[in-house]
Amino acid sequence: MGVTRKDALRILGGTGVAAAAAALAPGSAASASPAHPASASGEGAGGGAIRRDVCVIGGGSSGTYAAVRLRDLGHSVAVVERAGRLGGHTETYHDPATGGSTDVGVLIYHDMPLVRDYFGRFDVPLVRYTGQGGTANHYVDFRTGLVVPGYTPPAPAALPAYVALLQRYPYLDQGFELPDPVPAELLLPFGEFAVRHGLESIVQLLFGYGQGLGDILRIPAIYVLKNVSLSVINSVLTGSLLITERRDNSELYEKATAFLGPDVLLGATVRSVHRGPHGVQVLVTTADGPRVILCRRLVVTAPPLLSTFDGFDLDATERAIFGRFRHHHYWTAVARLSGMPAGVSLVNVGADTPYNLAPLPGFYGLTVTGVPDLWGVKYGSDGQIADATVRAAIVAGIERLRTAGSYPVELDGLEFFKAHNPFELVVRPGDIAGGFYRRLYGLQGRNNTFYTGAAFHTHDSSLLWRFTEELLPRIAA
């Protein structure tokens, strides 16, 4: 890898891509309604059955947005979230030592009316993302802890060609509404796709932005093109990426939680789901005991793996489709370090790997957070690894920087650690060619159930909100 994800954004917007800017039109989406209806009727906590129009399973980015917007449209909702908070991958660490904060999950947003309306309704101000000014990248092979001598990332000369390829497949920016037949080159391993189209100079760049996608040289090209999408490129070229002014993305979800009030069941686990012609019954366990939710519609935003659906009355078609998914693995952490040069991010590059990509499982790097003594840590793997093993690997990797003599760094503690798993659900090229996503999208509305989330588009909150917004009329019908 030649860049951190934040640095990838800066390079994407650099002078090497000016020729591509004129060919792109700014993205837009329908504006979300600012309506704020009264809380839904029925039992909220304790007592008898909870009766709602819609039950949303999963309170991450897509689930929270769906619940808020359904309330806007006058529908009662219940949100079932197994964690103790809404927001999913959107997390923020508040440093008690300095009072500073750093976002460790979702970082940026697209400048769309829908995005501005959503943040605006909760009084969370947005500002332009201008990059990590005054910082520098050093390039280290974390397997040895040694600085890779003479390494510099290549200039992104192939970026205009990449933009032209994205323009060839504009439907990738909207979801997985794919043509039949699916263009064969989209199913190539991305490494082969990159060579075919002369994209070698930006492979490191795409790897750095697409953290969590695993070995991008092996996965089908379609997943890379969807993650580093036309919307991403357009937002960078127009300088329109947004961050929260208070550097606290979690504020949105805290205020959404207050808005939804007793309609949110945190720390809740789904035990069974029965869907019939006249409605849906969801049995959940909570800290206050078991609860039954009776609703007309179900919206599932949790990753659609078979393990997610334990206790569901899946039919054979649903089971066959969801059983095709496999996934990658991604972890984030915040490390308190002493002895690290201020303003320096360490990027993991392989001294002897194709394109110098960081070997996985392994670090993506240590990234400056803007909070003194705190660095963000990103770690990825194609296969399953125990969280304890990843924590130990992070500690060992940082210690190796010192023992190798590269930096006199001491780890004073991992202040935050989170597994973002399962991450990036994918299927095999033959499944895509055989109409997998057509069948997946065909499940919308089947058995009174609708679906949204990254598996139905990509890991991009702004684009997922747009996807969910376009699905709402069917859910609310």
N, C-alpha and C positions, 0 to 999 in steps of 0.2 A: 504494500500500500504506500502511495506517495503522499497522501493527504489525510487530515482528519475530516470528519463530516462537515464541520464548520468551515474548514479551509476549502473543501470541495465547492461550497457555495460561493466563496470568494473567487475561486479560479473560474467557475462556470460563468461568472459575470465579468471576467477580465477582457483585456484587449484582443485576445485570440479569437473571440466569437462575435465581433462586431458585425461581420458580414451576415451572420445568421439572424440578427435582431430584426432586420427589416421584413423578414419573411414570416414573422410570428405575430399573431393578433392576440391582444390581451384576453385571458380567460375571464368568464363571468358566470354567474349562476343566479337563480331566482332568489329574491330577498326573503328572509324568514320573517314571519309575522311577529309584531311586538305584543300581540294580545296576551293578557295575563288573567286567565279565568280563575275562579275560585277553586279551592282544593276539591278533589273528587269525593263523592259521597261513599259511605260504607265504613266498615271497621278498618282502622289503620294499624293497631297494635293491640294484642291481647284479645280475648273473647272469641267470637264466632268467625264464620267465613268472611274473607275479604272479597267483596264483589266489585269488579272493575270492568271497564270496556276492554282494556288491553293489559296483558302482563308482559313485561319486558324482562327477559332473562339475560343478565350481563349488564353491569353498569359502567362499562368503559366509555370511550369516546363516542361510539355509535349509539350505545344504549342510552346514555344520558341525553344525547341530542334527540333521539327518538321520543323519549319520555317527555321532555320539555315541549317539543313541538306538538305532540299529541294533546298535551294539556292546552296548548295555544288553540288548537282546533276544536276544543270543547269536549275532549274525550277523557274519561277517567283512566288512570294508569296505576299499576303497581310495578316497582322495579325490584328484582331479586338479584342481589350482588353478594357473592361469597366473601369478598374482602370487607374490611372495616371502613371503606371509603369508596366514593365514586371516582372515576378518572382512569382506571386501567393503567396503561403505560405512561400516562401523564402524571409525573411525580416531581416534587420539588423538595430540596433539602434546605432547611433553615439552620444556619450556623449559629449556635448559641454564643460562640466566642466573639464573633464580629457583628452579628446581626444581619449579615449578608445572606442572600439566597441564591441557589443555582438550580435550574431545571435539569433533571437527570434522565428524563424520558423524552417526551415530545418537546421539540425546540422551537419550531417555526410554523407559520401559517401563510396561506395565500391571501392576497388582497382581493377578496370577493365580497359583494354586498351581503351575501349570506353569512360570511365569517364576521364582518363588522357588526351586523345586526345581532348576532348571537352574543358576542362579547359585550356589545353596547348595552343590551338589555340588562346585563348583570353588572354594569358599571366597572368593567375591566378594560382600562385604556390600552390601546395598541400603538406601537411606533414602528418605524421602518427598521429592519435589520440591516446594520451596516458592517457586520463582521467583527472579528476579534482584533481590533486595532492595537498596534504595539506589541503583538506577540510573534513568536518565531517557532518554527518546527525544527526539531532535531530528529534524525532518522536512526533508529536503533533496531537491531535484531534481538528481540526479547528472549530468544532461545539461549543466547550467549550473554546478553546484557551489554554487548559491545556496539558502539557507534559504527555504522556501515561507512567505511571510508570513501570519500568522494561522491557519495550518492546525492543526487538531486532529482526531483520528480520531473518527468518529461513535460515539455510544453504541450498544451492540449490542442495540437494542430488539427486533430480529426473531429473536433467538436461541431463545426458546421456540417460535416457529413453525417454526424449522429442526429443533428436537428432535422436534416432532410429525411432521414429514415423515420423519425417520429412523425413527421408530416405525412409520410406515406401511409401510416396506420393511425389516423386520428382517433379511431374508436377505442384504442387502448387507454385513452385519457378518461373515458367514461365508465369503464367497467370491463366485463368479459362478454359483451355482445359481439361475438366473433363471426366472421363470414364463414360460409360453408362452400368449399373447403377452406380450412385455416391455412394461410400462407405457410408453405413448408419451411421457409427460412426462419420464421418465428419459433419453430420447434427445435432448431439446431441448438446444441450446447453453445452458450454464449461465447466461449473461447473460439469456437469455429466461426460463429457469426461475426466476431470482431475481426478475424483475419480476412474473411470474405469481403468485408466492407472497409478494410483499412482503418480500423478503429484502435489499433494497438497503442497509440499514444495516450488514449484516455481510459484504458482498462483500469489503471490504478485509481483514477479519478472516480470512476463509477463504483469501484469496490469501496472506496472511502466514503462515498455518499450512501451506498446501499448496505450499510452495516446490518447484520442479521440475516442477510440472504444466503450466507454460507459461501461455498466455493462457487463464485459466479462464473468461473470458466466451464463448469459442468452443468449448471442448471439451464433449462430452456431459456432462450433469449427473451421470450415474451415477458418473463418476470422481471428482468433487468429493465426493459423498456417501460414497463408499467411503473416501476419504483422511481427511476430517474426519468420522469415523464415529461410530456410536452408542457404540462402546467408548471412543473418545477423549473424547466429551462426558461419558459416564458416569464415566470415570476422573477427569476434571477436577472434575466436580460433587461427587464423593465425596472429593476430595482424596487420591486414591490413586495418582497417578503416581509412578513410582520412578526414581531415578538411582543410580549406583554411589557408595558412600560415599567411595571414593578418587578419584572423578572420573576414572576410567580405564576406559572401556567395553572397551578393547582387552585388558584383563587376562583377560576371559572367553575370548577367542580364543587368547591365548598359552597359557593353561592347557589349553584343548581341544586345541591342537596337541601339547602334551606328552603328554596322555592318549592321543591317537591315534598318536603316535610315528611309526614307519616306514610306517604306513598312509597318511601324507600325502605326496603328491608335489607339492612347491612348484616354481614356475618351470617347470611342465610344460604342454605344448601338445598337444591332441588332433590327430592326423593322420588317423586313419581309425577308423570304427566299423562293424562288421559284426554284425548281429543275426540269429540263426537260431532255429529251434525248440528247440535244445538249449543255447542260451546266447549270450553276447555276447563279442566280441573287440574290445578297444580298444587301438589303437596310439598311444603318446604319445612325444614327445621330451622329454628332461630334460637337465639339465646333465651327467649321467653317461652320456648316450647314449639311444638308443631303448629303450622298454620295451613289453611286451605284457601287458595285463591281461585275464585270462579270468574271466568272472563269469556268474552266473545272471540278474541283474537290473541294469538301468542306471537311475540317478536323475539327471535333468538339472535343475540349479538355475540355470544361466547363463541370461541373457535369451534367450528362444526366437525370435530373429530368424534368418532364413535364413543370415546370415553366421556365426552361432554354429555352424551345422551343417555347415560345410565339412568334407568327408571322411566325413560320415555317410551311411549307406545309406537316406536318407529315401525313403518311398514317396510316391506321388502325393497321397494324402490328407494326409499330414503336410506336404508341401511347400505344398500349396494353403492349409492353415490358417495355418502360420507366415508365409507370404508376405503375409498381410493386415495384420500389425502395422506400425505406425509408432511413433516415439518422440520424446520431448523430451530436453532437454540441461540439465545442472546441474553447476556447479563449486563447490568449496569451497576456501578458503585461510585462512591465518593471517598477518596483517600486523603487523609491529612498527612502531609509530608513535610519534613524539614530537610534542608540541604539542597532542595531543588532550586535551580535558577528561576527567579520570578519571570513570568511571561513566556516560559518555554514549554511547549507541548512536545511529548515524545511520541513519534509515529512508528509503529511496528512495521518494518520492512524485512523481507527475507533476503539475506545476502546471496542466496543461491536458488531462488524460486522463480518460476515464470512471472514476468512483469514485476518481480520483486514483491509479490503479494504476500501479506502476512500469512504464515502457515496457521491453519486451524486444526484442532482447537487452539486458541491463543488470543492474545491481546489484539485489539485494534489500535490501542494506544492509551496514553495518559494525556488529558486535555485540560488546558487552562480553563478555570471556571470564572475568573473575575473576582473570586473571594480569596483573600490571602490564605496561603498554606493549603488550599483545597484544589485537588485535581480530579477531574472526571475519569472514570475507568470504563472501558467498553471491552467486552470479551465475547467471542463467538465460537460456535461449534456446529458441524453438520450433524453430529450424533448426540445422544443423550449423555450427560455427565451430571453426577450428583452435585448439588449446590456446594456442599462442603469441599468437594474436590476443586471446584472453580475458585472458591475463596482461598484455598491453600495455594493454588496456582498463581493467583494474583499476588499474594504475599511473597511467594518465592520469586516471581518475576521482578518485583520491585527490589527485593533484597539482592538479586543478581546484578542490578545496575551498580550497586555499591561494591560488591565483591569483584566485579569485573574491572573496577576502577574508572567507570564512565562518569558517574555522578556520586557525590557523597550524600546520598539520599537515605533518610530514615523514615520508615513507615510508623507514624504515631497512632494510626488506627484507621480501620475502615468505618467511616461514619455512617455509611448507607450501603446496602447491598440488596439487589433485587433481581430475581429471575424473571425474564419476560418470555416465558415459555407456556405453550407452544408458540413459535414465532414463524411467520411466513409459510403458510400452508401452500403446498404445491402438489401437482400431479405429474405423471410421466408424459412425455411427448405423445405416445400412442393414445393416451386417454384424451388429451386435448384434441388431437386430430379426429378422434372418434366421437366428438360431440359432448365431452364431459361438461363443459360450462353451459352448453345449451340445456342439458338435463338438469344441472344444478340450478340454473335460473328458473327452470320449469317447476321447481319445488315451491316458488313463491305463491302463497295462498293455499297450497295443498294442506289438507287437514287443519284448516284455520290457522296456519303458521306462516310467518314471513321471516326473512333473514336479512341481516346486514352485518357489516364488519369487514375486516381486512381480507378475509378469504374470498369475499365477493368483489373486491377491487384491489386495494393495495394498502400498505401502511402509510397513510397520509390523512391526518384528521380532517383537513379542509375538504379533500375529495370524498371522504367517507360521509361527511355531513351532506355534501351535495347529492351523493348517491342515495342516502337515506331520505332526503327531502323529496326526491323524485319518486320514492317508493310510498311515501305517506298517503297519497290519495287512495291507493289500493288497500292499505292497512285500515284507513278510516272509513272506507265505504260501508 
